[in-house]
Amino acid sequence: MEQKEEKGWTVLSSEYLHKEPWLTVRKDHLVLPNGNHIPDYYVLEYPDWVNTIAITRDGQFVLVRQYRHALGETAYELCAGVCEREDASPLVSAQRELLEETGYGNGEWHEYMCLSANASTVANLTHCFLATGVEKVCEPHPEATESLTVHLLSLAEVKDLLRQGAIRQSLMAAPLWKYMAEHGW
């Protein structure tokens, strides 16, 4: 399918309204290709994120369960986190996060997909990995700001969570739905 390349928007000015490690808000004054102005366009800047579909040698999915304050609910999730500056790549970030949060590691890894939470207003990407044949190599050692439990679930249990809408974080549901589509569901 041939796609016509759209012209980008011109940034006339840009200012930071808030700048913290976990939330940076930028306001841009933009001019569209048709000449229209958007004087107050807000962009949220975050570091890139990672998440991992981790599957053990015997086919169990390694998920975490944790409270998410913004929604006020506890939910199952893929192991996930931020790409730290000292990490050499998103793969290194994903491997570090899986080990820290769950104690699982090793296995075969590849980048499964790359997503944007909201390309309209959020400037980062989420690198999703598939790790198969992972095994428990140590006890979890989550960060002080994390309170989570580790769960091993069967393929059927993960399918049920998806059917029920119990995995609501879109950046985690999307790679799981893709996995299910590719594996005969």
Long-range contacts (C-beta under 8 A, 24 or more apart in sequence): 6-33, 7-33, 8-33, 9-33, 9-38, 12-37, 17-42, 22-46, 42-121, 43-121, 43-122, 43-123, 44-121, 44-122, 44-123, 45-123, 45-124, 46-82, 46-122, 46-123, 46-124, 47-82, 47-83, 47-84, 47-85, 47-124, 48-82, 48-83, 48-90, 48-93, 48-124, 48-125, 48-126, 48-127, 49-80, 49-81, 49-82, 49-83, 49-124, 49-125, 49-126, 49-127, 49-171, 50-80, 50-81, 50-82, 50-83, 50-90, 50-93, 50-94, 50-97, 50-126, 50-127, 50-128, 50-129, 51-77, 51-78, 51-79, 51-80, 51-81, 51-94, 51-126, 51-127, 51-128, 51-129, 51-171, 51-172, 51-175, 52-78, 52-79, 52-80, 52-94, 52-97, 52-98, 52-128, 52-129, 52-130, 52-131, 53-78, 53-112, 53-128, 53-129, 53-130, 53-131, 53-175, 53-176, 53-179, 54-78, 54-79, 54-98, 54-102, 54-104, 54-107, 54-131, 54-134, 55-107, 55-130, 55-131, 55-132, 55-133, 55-134, 56-104, 56-133, 56-134, 56-135, 56-152, 57-107, 57-133, 57-134, 57-135, 59-154, 59-155, 60-152, 60-153, 60-154, 61-152, 61-153, 61-154, 61-155, 61-157, 61-158, 62-98, 62-102, 62-104, 62-134, 62-150, 62-151, 62-152, 63-150, 63-151, 63-152, 63-153, 63-158, 64-101, 64-102, 64-148, 64-149, 64-150, 64-151, 65-148, 65-149, 65-151, 66-146, 66-147, 66-148, 66-149, 67-147, 68-169, 71-168, 75-166, 75-167, 75-168, 75-169, 76-151, 76-153, 76-161, 76-166, 76-167, 77-167, 77-169, 77-172, 78-128, 78-172, 78-175, 78-176, 80-171, 80-172, 83-127, 90-127, 90-129, 91-127, 91-129, 93-127, 94-127, 94-129, 94-131, 95-131, 98-131, 98-134, 99-137, 99-138, 100-140, 100-141, 100-142, 100-143, 101-140, 101-142, 101-146, 101-148, 101-150, 102-140, 102-150, 103-136, 103-137, 103-138, 103-139, 103-140, 103-141, 103-150, 104-134, 104-135, 104-136, 104-137, 105-134, 105-135, 105-137, 105-138, 106-133, 106-134, 106-135, 106-137, 107-131, 107-132, 107-133, 107-134, 107-135, 108-132, 108-133, 112-175, 112-178, 112-179, 113-174, 113-175, 113-178, 115-171, 115-174, 115-175, 117-170, 117-171, 126-171, 128-171, 128-174, 128-175, 130-175, 130-179, 155-183, 159-185
